[in-house]
Amino acid sequence: MPSATPPHAEAAARSSSGQRALPELARAPVFSAMVALTVVLTAFSDRYGYHRDELYFRMLKPAWGYVDEPPLTPIVARLFTRVIADQPWALRIPATLATVASVFVVVLVTREVGGGRHAQTLCAWGYAFASLPLVMGHVLLTSTLDLPVWPLVLLLMIRAQIRQQPRWWWLVAGVVVGLSMYNKLLVAVLLVAIAAGLALVGPRSTLRSRWVVGGAALALAIGSPNIAYQATHHWPQLSMGRALADHNAGDVHIQMWPFLLLMLGPPLVPIWIAGIASLLRRPEWWMLRFLAAALPVLLVLVFIMGSQVYYPFGLVAVLFAIGCVPADRWMAASRRRRGVVGAGVALNAAVSLVIGLPLIPLSSLGNTPVPAINQIAQDSVGWPAYVREVAGVYSTVPQAEHAQTVIIASNYGEAGAIDKYGGTYQLPTVYSGQNQLYYERRPPSTASVVVFVGGPFSRLRSQFASCAIVTHLDNLIGVDNEEQNQPVAICRGPIGAWPAVWPAFKHED
């Protein structure tokens, strides 16, 4: 396609100038969806328990950055834990706020492309109670705080393209990108996909715009401290990405395709597919069709990266928001069509609530398929039981050896759980070689006895003069998570000083 804007698109652009009248914001249905989501996420915020990442975040000291992530989410976790309460519900307040904010942002996308009251209502309620917003909104993850970021960046780009004047929306997008670097660097992948989309289908002149260049400069300037941290620490995010790919790539290459249909839920797939088709076919949306072209580019990038299957979600959410406009027009033709879409949204919400939130009693969870579908549910159970078992093993160490005893956990979830619940049993300091915890602290030179929890026991037992497995972890509810049936051993006599032994425990994943 030539880079010059075709005549019909130029006319559409003129009619879509800064003076065009936007549809009114559908305040009642949109805000009611946001309130309903807030109530639901808050009501279930204390069910099951901490997610492994939350246990990890609350352990980390404030810093400019960490080997596996930028500083924002751990700092937010520490703030809410220390200021409000050291409980899951307090830690999840920012998660709820970010998720609810993302609802408002995607609705603004629908409104920006001409969606009226019914389209905005469909977007608000469909998105708010879709699969991934509920799953991620329940816990504090880096991806949770990122939920509003990609849609907001894309909203600002859409405004810059549709409104034409003022074009400084590109500068605002640059500010958002720069700030988002303190939570995740993944936004760079979105920008590459958008640039590729513009290069493929236009308008290519956008790539040469001084406003776009200015936005990029602002993003780099605002994010420069985080970039400087990466540069001065040997680019740990790149090495972490490679480690995740080594660990996850096989599964990601297979699962990302069906997961694409599950992100919002199967009943909503036709709506975001309609968004793609309309972007490619509607003359008045010619200047936005780069969004449709960006999706396959993004999918290829995620496939190559092989890190996580949910990375394309932010763009899919925006395509859904755009698709609510043609969906609204389709529904307007008959009451039957409205009923079909309404039933689909309701069914999707019901299934998403059961899968995404801790509605099932903990005692029954292991008898359902939910843990196999929802990794977050799987990683949020069993921690108190596991720590109680570790405490039982520690109690078998003779009292005379307690001063020389430490606990080493194979991963940050186990370490975080022992850090949180171990005080009840007067457990010694816990250490772990995973990710940032490897650098935070290592066992003292006086440590000669180790209670070793989980993970690569067979490989690491060679680091000690003697090791004996005492028990295996059991969460008592039949949920087959990463810790279930892992060994707990007592090892004595590290072979060599800890500065020489400790590197064997290091792993990034």
C-alpha positions in Angstrom: 0.0 0.0 0.0 1.4 3.4 -0.8 2.4 5.6 2.1 0.3 8.6 0.8 -3.1 8.8 2.4 -5.9 7.9 -0.1 -8.5 10.6 -0.9 -11.3 8.8 1.0 -9.1 8.5 4.1 -8.1 12.2 3.9 -11.8 13.1 3.9 -12.3 10.9 6.9 -9.4 12.4 8.6 -10.8 15.9 8.1 -14.1 14.9 9.5 -12.3 13.3 12.4 -10.3 16.4 13.3 -9.9 17.9 16.7 -13.3 19.6 16.5 -15.3 16.4 15.9 -17.9 15.6 18.6 -17.2 12.5 20.5 -20.1 10.4 21.8 -21.0 11.1 25.4 -19.3 8.9 28.0 -21.8 6.3 29.2 -21.2 7.2 32.8 -23.9 5.0 34.5 -23.1 1.6 32.8 -19.4 2.2 32.7 -19.0 3.4 36.3 -21.4 0.7 37.5 -19.1 -2.0 35.8 -16.1 -0.4 37.5 -17.8 -0.4 40.9 -19.0 -4.0 40.4 -15.5 -5.1 39.6 -14.1 -3.3 42.6 -16.6 -4.9 44.9 -16.0 -8.4 43.5 -12.2 -8.2 43.6 -12.2 -6.7 47.1 -14.7 -9.3 48.4 -12.4 -12.2 47.3 -9.0 -10.5 47.9 -8.2 -12.4 51.1 -9.3 -15.9 49.9 -6.8 -18.8 49.4 -3.6 -16.8 50.3 -0.5 -15.1 48.9 0.6 -15.7 45.4 4.3 -16.8 45.2 5.3 -13.5 43.5 3.6 -11.5 46.2 5.6 -13.4 48.8 8.7 -12.6 46.8 7.9 -8.9 46.4 7.4 -8.3 50.1 10.9 -9.7 50.8 12.8 -7.4 48.4 14.4 -4.2 49.7 13.7 -1.0 47.8 16.2 -0.6 45.0 16.6 1.1 41.6 16.1 -2.3 40.0 16.4 -6.1 40.4 17.9 -8.8 38.3 14.4 -10.0 37.2 12.4 -6.8 37.1 12.3 -3.0 37.4 11.6 -1.5 40.9 7.9 -0.4 40.8 5.9 -3.5 41.8 8.2 -4.6 44.7 8.2 -1.0 46.0 4.4 -0.8 45.8 4.2 -4.2 47.6 6.5 -3.1 50.4 4.6 0.2 50.8 1.1 -1.4 51.1 2.5 -4.2 53.3 4.2 -1.8 55.7 1.7 1.1 55.8 -1.6 -0.7 55.6 -1.3 -4.4 56.7 0.9 -7.4 56.1 -2.0 -9.3 54.6 -3.0 -10.4 51.1 -6.0 -8.1 51.0 -3.8 -5.0 51.6 -1.3 -6.1 49.0 -4.1 -6.4 46.5 -5.5 -2.9 46.8 -3.2 -1.6 44.0 -4.0 -4.6 41.9 -7.7 -3.8 42.1 -7.1 -0.1 41.3 -5.0 -1.0 38.3 -7.5 -3.4 36.9 -10.4 -1.1 37.4 -8.5 1.7 35.8 -7.9 -0.5 32.8 -11.7 -0.9 32.4 -12.0 2.9 32.0 -9.1 3.1 29.6 -10.5 0.5 27.2 -13.9 2.1 27.3 -12.2 5.4 26.3 -10.8 3.5 23.3 -14.4 2.5 22.3 -15.6 6.1 22.7 -12.6 7.5 20.7 -13.5 5.4 17.7 -17.1 6.5 17.8 -18.7 4.0 20.1 -21.9 5.3 21.7 -23.6 4.2 24.9 -24.4 0.6 24.0 -20.9 0.0 22.6 -19.3 1.5 25.7 -21.6 -0.6 27.9 -20.6 -3.8 26.0 -16.9 -2.9 26.3 -17.1 -2.1 30.0 -19.0 -5.1 31.2 -17.5 -7.5 28.7 -13.9 -6.6 29.6 -14.3 -6.1 33.3 -15.5 -9.6 33.8 -13.4 -11.3 31.2 -10.9 -14.0 32.0 -7.5 -12.3 32.2 -8.6 -9.1 34.0 -10.2 -11.2 36.7 -7.2 -13.6 37.0 -4.6 -10.8 37.1 -6.8 -8.4 39.1 -6.9 -10.8 42.0 -3.2 -10.6 42.8 -0.4 -8.1 42.7 1.9 -9.0 39.8 4.0 -6.8 37.5 1.6 -7.7 34.8 -1.3 -6.5 36.9 0.1 -3.0 37.2 0.7 -3.2 33.5 -3.0 -3.9 32.7 -3.8 -0.2 32.0 -0.5 0.7 30.4 -0.7 -0.8 26.9 -4.3 0.2 26.4 -3.4 3.8 27.5 -0.4 4.0 25.2 -2.6 2.8 22.3 -5.5 5.1 23.3 -3.1 8.1 23.1 -1.8 6.9 19.7 -5.4 6.5 18.4 -6.2 10.0 19.6 -3.1 11.4 17.8 -4.1 9.7 14.6 -7.9 10.3 14.6 -7.9 13.9 16.0 -4.9 15.0 13.9 -4.7 18.2 16.1 -3.3 18.4 18.6 -0.6 15.9 17.7 1.0 16.2 21.1 -0.9 13.1 22.2 2.3 11.4 20.9 4.2 13.2 23.5 1.8 12.1 26.3 2.2 8.5 25.0 6.0 8.9 25.3 5.6 10.0 29.0 3.4 6.9 29.7 6.0 4.7 28.0 8.8 6.2 30.0 7.0 5.8 33.3 6.0 2.2 32.4 9.6 1.2 32.1 9.8 1.3 35.9 7.4 -1.6 36.0 8.1 -3.7 32.9 10.3 -3.2 29.9 7.9 -5.2 27.8 6.3 -2.0 26.4 9.3 -2.0 24.0 7.8 -5.1 22.3 4.5 -3.2 21.7 6.3 -0.3 20.2 8.2 -2.5 17.8 4.9 -4.2 16.7 3.3 -0.7 16.3 6.2 0.5 14.2 6.1 -2.6 12.1 2.3 -2.1 11.6 2.8 1.5 10.4 5.6 0.4 8.1 3.4 -2.4 6.6 0.1 -0.6 6.1 0.7 3.1 6.9 0.3 5.9 7.3 4.1 5.6 7.0 4.6 9.3 7.3 3.7 8.9 11.0 7.1 7.2 11.6 8.8 10.4 10.4 6.7 12.8 12.4 8.5 15.1 14.8 5.8 14.4 17.4 6.5 10.7 17.3 10.3 11.4 17.5 9.6 13.7 20.4 7.5 11.1 22.2 10.3 8.6 21.8 12.8 11.1 23.1 10.6 11.8 26.1 10.2 8.0 26.8 13.9 7.5 26.8 14.6 10.6 29.0 12.0 9.5 31.6 13.1 5.9 31.5 16.8 6.7 31.5 17.5 5.9 35.2 16.1 2.5 34.7 18.0 2.0 31.4 21.1 3.2 33.2 20.6 0.6 35.9 20.3 -2.1 33.2 23.4 -0.9 31.4 25.5 -0.8 34.6 24.3 -4.2 35.7 25.1 -6.1 32.5 21.5 -5.9 31.2 19.9 -8.3 33.7 16.5 -8.1 32.1 17.9 -9.5 28.8 19.5 -12.4 30.7 16.3 -12.9 32.6 14.4 -13.0 29.4 16.7 -15.6 28.0 16.3 -17.7 31.2 12.5 -17.5 31.0 12.7 -18.5 27.3 14.9 -21.5 28.2 12.3 -22.5 30.9 9.1 -21.7 29.1 9.6 -21.6 25.4 8.4 -25.1 24.6 5.1 -24.5 26.4 4.7 -21.0 25.1 5.1 -22.1 21.5 2.2 -24.5 21.9 0.0 -22.8 24.4 0.0 -19.2 23.1 -2.4 -20.0 20.2 -5.2 -21.5 22.2 -4.5 -19.0 25.0 -5.2 -16.2 22.5 -8.8 -17.3 22.4 -9.0 -17.6 26.2 -7.5 -14.2 27.2 -10.9 -12.5 27.2 -12.9 -15.7 26.9 -14.2 -17.6 23.8 -17.6 -15.7 23.6 -15.8 -12.4 23.2 -13.4 -13.6 20.4 -15.9 -12.6 17.6 -15.9 -9.1 18.9 -12.1 -8.5 18.8 -12.0 -10.3 15.4 -14.7 -7.8 14.3 -12.4 -5.1 15.5 -9.5 -6.4 13.3 -11.8 -6.8 10.3 -13.3 -3.3 10.7 -9.9 -1.7 11.0 -8.9 -3.2 7.7 -12.2 -2.5 5.8 -13.5 0.8 7.1 -12.3 3.8 5.1 -12.8 6.1 8.1 -10.5 4.0 10.2 -7.7 3.9 7.6 -5.3 5.8 9.8 -5.7 3.1 12.5 -5.3 -0.1 10.5 -1.7 -0.3 11.7 -3.3 -1.7 15.0 -4.6 -4.7 13.1 -1.3 -5.2 11.3 0.6 -5.0 14.6 -1.1 -8.0 16.1 0.5 -10.7 13.9 3.8 -9.0 14.3 3.4 -9.0 18.1 2.4 -12.7 18.0 5.6 -13.6 16.1 7.7 -11.6 18.6 6.1 -13.4 21.5 6.6 -16.7 19.8 10.3 -15.9 19.3 10.7 -14.6 22.8 9.0 -17.7 24.3 8.6 -16.1 27.7 4.9 -15.8 28.7 1.7 -16.5 26.8 -0.2 -13.5 28.0 2.1 -10.8 26.5 -0.3 -9.9 23.6 -3.2 -9.2 26.0 -2.9 -5.4 26.0 -3.3 -5.1 22.2 -6.1 -7.8 22.1 -8.0 -5.7 24.7 -7.8 -2.6 22.5 -8.9 -4.6 19.5 -11.9 -5.8 21.6 -12.7 -2.2 22.5 -12.7 -1.2 18.9 -14.7 -4.3 17.9 -17.5 -3.2 20.3 -18.4 -0.5 17.7 -19.3 -2.9 14.8 -20.7 -5.3 17.4 -23.1 -2.6 18.6 -24.2 -1.9 15.0 -24.8 -5.6 14.4 -26.8 -6.0 17.6 -28.9 -2.9 16.7 -30.5 -4.9 13.9 -32.7 -7.1 16.1 -33.6 -7.9 19.7 -32.5 -11.5 19.1 -28.9 -10.4 18.2 -28.8 -8.3 21.4 -29.9 -11.3 23.3 -27.2 -13.5 21.8 -24.4 -11.0 22.6 -25.8 -10.4 26.1 -26.0 -14.1 26.8 -22.5 -14.5 25.6 -21.1 -11.8 27.8 -23.0 -13.2 30.8 -21.8 -16.7 30.2 -18.3 -15.6 29.8 -18.4 -13.6 33.0 -19.8 -16.6 34.9 -17.1 -19.0 33.7 -14.4 -16.3 34.2 -15.5 -15.7 37.8 -15.3 -19.4 38.7 -12.0 -19.9 37.0 -10.4 -16.5 37.8 -11.4 -15.8 41.4 -11.2 -18.0 44.5 -14.9 -18.8 44.6 -14.4 -22.6 45.1 -13.8 -23.6 48.7 -10.2 -24.3 49.4 -10.9 -27.8 50.6 -12.6 -28.7 47.2 -10.2 -26.9 44.9 -8.0 -29.9 44.3 -11.0 -31.9 43.0 -11.7 -29.3 40.2 -9.9 -28.5 37.0 -9.4 -24.9 38.1 -5.8 -25.3 39.3 -4.8 -26.8 36.0 -6.4 -23.9 34.1 -5.5 -21.0 36.4 -1.8 -21.0 37.4 -2.4 -18.1 39.8 -4.8 -20.2 41.9 -2.4 -23.0 41.8 0.4 -20.8 43.2 -1.7 -19.2 45.9 -2.4 -22.2 48.1 -0.5 -24.4 50.6 2.0 -22.0 51.9 1.2 -22.2 55.6 1.0 -26.0 55.4 4.4 -26.1 53.7 6.0 -23.8 56.3 4.5 -26.0 59.1 6.2 -29.0 57.6 9.5 -27.2 57.3 9.2 -26.3 60.9 8.6 -29.9 61.8 11.9 -30.8 60.0 13.7 -28.0 61.7 12.5 -29.2 65.1 14.4 -32.5 64.6 17.7 -30.6 64.4 19.4 -30.9 67.9 19.1 -27.7 69.9 22.9 -27.5 70.1 23.1 -27.1 66.3 20.3 -24.4 66.0 22.8 -21.5 66.0 24.6 -23.1 63.0 21.4 -23.9 61.1 19.9 -22.0 58.1 17.1 -22.8 55.7 17.7 -22.7 51.9 14.6 -22.7 49.7 14.8 -23.7 46.1 12.6 -20.9 44.9 11.4 -17.4 46.0 7.9 -18.6 46.7 9.1 -21.1 49.3 11.5 -18.5 50.7 8.8 -15.8 50.9 6.4 -18.2 52.6 9.1 -19.1 55.3 9.9 -15.4 55.7 6.2 -14.6 56.2 5.1 -17.5 58.4 8.4 -18.8 59.9 8.3 -16.4 62.8 5.5 -18.4 64.4 7.8 -21.4 64.6 11.0 -19.4 65.4 12.6 -20.6 62.2 16.1 -19.3 61.3 16.8 -17.0 58.4 15.8 -18.3 55.0 18.0 -18.0 51.9 17.4 -18.8 48.2 19.5 -18.8 45.1 16.6 -17.8 42.7 16.7 -14.4 40.9 17.3 -11.4 43.2 17.4 -13.4 46.4 20.7 -14.9 45.4 22.2 -11.4 45.6 20.3 -10.2 48.6 22.1 -12.5 51.1 24.0 -15.8 51.4 24.4 -18.1 54.4 27.0 -17.0 56.9 30.3 -18.8 57.3 29.1 -20.3 60.6 26.3 -22.2 58.9 27.1 -25.9 58.9 23.5 -27.3 58.9 21.0 -26.6 56.2 17.3 -27.5 56.1 17.0 -27.7 52.3 13.5 -27.2 50.8 12.3 -28.5 47.5 13.7 -28.1 44.0 17.0 -29.6 42.6 17.9 -31.6 45.7 19.6 -34.4 43.8 22.0 -32.0 42.1 22.8 -29.8 45.1 23.2 -32.6 47.7 26.7 -33.0 46.3 27.6 -29.7 47.9 27.4 -31.3 51.4 29.2 -34.0 53.3 25.8 -35.6 54.1 22.1 -35.2 53.2 19.0 -37.0 54.2 15.4 -36.5 53.1 13.1 -36.1 56.1 9.8 -35.6 54.4 8.0 -34.4 51.3 5.8 -31.3 51.2 2.0 -31.8 51.1 -0.5 -28.9 50.9 -3.2 -31.3 52.2 -5.8 -30.2 49.6 -4.6 -32.2 46.6 -3.5 -29.2 44.5 -0.6 -30.2 42.3 1.5 -27.1 42.3 5.2 -26.6 42.1 5.9 -27.4 45.7 3.7 -30.5 46.1 5.7 -33.6 46.9 9.0 -31.8 46.9 11.6 -33.0 49.4 12.7 -31.4 52.6 16.1 -32.5 53.7 18.7 -31.9 56.3 22.2 -31.4 55.0 25.4 -31.1 57.0 28.9 -30.0 56.2 29.0 -27.7 53.2 32.0 -28.7 51.1 34.1 -25.6 51.1 33.3 -22.1 52.3 30.0 -20.5 51.5 31.4 -18.0 49.0 32.5 -21.1 46.9 29.4 -23.2 47.6 26.7 -20.6 47.1 27.1 -20.1 43.3 25.8 -23.6 42.8 22.4 -22.5 44.1 22.0 -19.6 41.7 19.3 -19.9 39.1 17.1 -17.4 37.1 13.7 -18.4 36.0 
